[in-house]
Amino acid sequence: MKKDHIEKMFEVLSAGNPAPKTELTYSSTFTLLVAVVLSAQATDIGVNKATPGLFRAADTPEKMAALGEDKIRDLIKTIGLYRNKAKNVARLSEILVSEHGGEVPNDREALEALPGVGRKTANVVLNEAFGEPTIAVDTHIFRVSNRTGLARAKTPLAVEKKLLKAVPDKWKRYAHHWLLLHGRYICKARKPDCQVCEITDYCAFKAKA
């Protein structure tokens, strides 16, 4: 995608939603971290149905560690892979208490050292909670980047590296959200809604309507 097209694309995407946020429900950096961990291979809608009960019971690392794996598991069993996720949430809470004073660290290496936290989850937390210009490549962003020609690559990490080079600095803060929302609601996997797409003029998708 040409540089001027990239600029115009983000101008359009930002116009209707200048400061987008995650659709996951959270009230603190810790509850954001937990929600993102729970969202792996699950929908935000599904996670948002489970987390109110969980966060009423425990909304800090100390409370979550005290709640324990078994009770966490009971509260999130509507979410896919809930057994392993309960184990990860319990353990990461214990680590936050014992190694980070009960605070979520603003540090990629420390975040990725937590159970259940990979690069994508760390990127979401760094961006959403700490305002870092990271771009977390999920299935939607991977698809949009490749389909539009913004950043074509075969792996999420390769797409992320290309996006960080291609996206102008002034758009990096919210690029993750704009691309994710565009993929979730417009540039859908099976049938993209090209007829209503506002960035179709800048898109390199050959089969666009």
KAZITA-V567914 format. One record per pair of residues at least 24 apart in sequence whose C-alpha atoms are under 8 Angstrom apart, sorted by the first residue. I is the first residue (numbers start at 1). J is the second residue. D is the distance in whole Angstrom. If there is no record, write none. Layout:
BEGIN
i = (I I)
j = (J J)
d = (D D)
END
This chain:
BEGIN
i = (1 1 1 1 1 1 1 3 5 6 6 6 6 7 8 9 9 10 10 12 12 13 13 13 14 19 20 20 20 21 21 22 22 24 25 29 29 29 30 30 30 30 30 31 31 31 32 32 33 33 34 36 36 36 37 37 37 37 37 38 38 38 41 42 42 46 46 47 50 50 50 50 51 51 60 61 61 61 61 61 61 62 62 62 62 64 64 64 65 65 65 65 85 88 88 89 89 91 92 106 127 131 132 133 133 133 134 134 134 134 135 135 135 135 135 135 136 136 137 138 140 140 140 140 140 140 141 141 141 141 143 143 144 144 144 144 145 147 147 147 148 148 148 148 149 149 149)
j = (148 149 150 151 202 203 204 166 202 150 166 167 202 168 202 199 202 171 175 198 199 178 198 199 178 174 174 177 178 128 177 128 177 48 51 104 125 129 59 60 61 103 104 55 59 60 125 129 121 125 89 121 124 125 85 89 116 117 121 79 82 85 80 79 80 78 79 79 75 76 78 79 75 76 102 93 94 96 97 102 103 93 94 97 102 89 90 93 90 91 93 94 116 115 116 115 116 115 116 130 173 173 173 172 173 174 164 172 173 176 160 163 164 172 175 176 160 176 176 180 179 180 183 184 188 189 176 179 180 183 183 189 179 182 183 187 179 203 204 205 202 203 204 205 203 204 205)
d = (8 5 5 8 8 8 7 8 5 7 8 7 7 7 8 6 7 7 8 7 7 6 8 8 7 7 7 6 7 7 7 7 7 6 8 7 8 6 7 7 7 7 6 7 6 7 7 8 8 6 7 6 8 8 7 8 6 6 7 8 8 6 7 7 6 8 7 7 7 6 7 7 8 7 8 5 7 6 6 6 8 7 7 6 7 8 6 6 5 7 5 5 7 5 5 7 8 7 8 7 7 7 7 5 4 8 8 7 7 8 6 8 7 7 7 5 7 6 8 8 7 5 5 6 8 8 7 6 5 6 7 7 7 8 6 7 8 8 7 5 8 5 5 5 7 5 7)
END
